[in-house]
Structure formats: C-alpha cells, structure tokens
Amino acid sequence: MKKLLVIATALVTLISCEKGDLFEKNKKDKPCAVVSPETIPSAVASSFQNKYAGAAVEKWFNKDNAGYVTLFTWNGKKTLSEFSNDGAFLKEETEADHQDGNDDNDSGCECEIDE
C-alpha cells in the first residue's frame, strides 16, 4: 500500500510539473502581432507623439487587443512603449532592461526588441 501511495504521488507530481512548464512556455512564446501604422487609433498615435516628440516608430504591435506597443529608438536605446487602446501611457522598457533580465512578467503576448 505504501508503494502504491509513493507511485501515485510521483505521478501526480510529474503531471503537475509538465502542465506548469507547458503553460509557462506557451505564455512567453506567443509574439505580439505587428500591425500597420494606419491601423493605430489616433488617440494612441497622438499620445506617442506627445510623449516622444520627434521619435520615429520602427514597429507597432497589437498587444492581445488590450493596447498597443511601439518599438523605436529613444536617447540612443531601442525602446518599447505601451499604450492602452484609448491612448493612455502604460509603461516603457529599454534594451538595457532586457539585457539585465528585467523582462516584464505580465501575461499575454510578448513584444520583443530585435537585437
């Protein structure tokens, strides 16, 4: 009976670990969709231009229909800046943040800085 309990516990642990790993892998390996600048809501584009006057956007991403992220160079660093669908600024990350291992922990797709 004791052997059966040990085997059952080991199986449950193995199955739990596999499911956890698969979930984490799928969560972090889903890239955000690159979108055309023409599809960006005017409130988002205006908010970006007001915050980063003169910056040229390299790419726009749609972050799971919850907002938009832009990739651009600011002060000599590749930068990702996130805005809500209504244009509210949410956060900013630079290539230095990624090099230090400070990747964001939020769920959903990942918008990556091409290095």
Buried (B, 14 or more C-beta within 10 A) or exposed (E): EEEEEEEEEEEEEEEEEEEEEEEEEEEEEEEBEEBEEEEBBEBBBEBBEEEBEEBEBEBBBBBEEEBBBBBBBBEEEBBBBBBBBEBEBBEBBBBEBBEEEEEBEBEBBBBBBEE
